[in-house]
Amino acid sequence: MRTRFFALIVVSLTLLAASIHTPAMARNAKCLITSGNSTQFRGVCDFRAEPNGSFSLTSAKKSGRFFGDVMMVSVTVLSKNRADVRGLTKMGINSRWGSAKRSGKNRACWLGNGFKVCAW
């Protein structure tokens, strides 16, 4: 009886552990970040998928920066084809770049007022 109870606990804990959401692992992606008509970053970055199609990008460079002091860009999907885009600096400043719309031409890109973020 005690062995059966122990086995039931082990199975329950295993199922519980499997059901807990674990953060997605970053994978390499090609990224493009523009501001106005200028390309700020083009190259390999680390792509981390989040729930609901949201994602964050970090530079794969040794410096850890995309451009200037920007270390991370996050695209948070708010509704179908709409997202909020933010940049995080090395000083910990989380600046809101603004609202973005998913590109109809290239679904890997999000277009905002004066910026574009693409990851594929």
ABEGO torsion letter per residue (X at the ends): XAAAAAAAAAAAAAAAAAABBBBBBBBBBBBBBBBEABBABBEBBBBBBBBGGBBBBBBABAAGBABEABABBBBBBABBGBBBBBBBBAAGBBBBAEBBBBBAABAABBBBBGBBBBBX
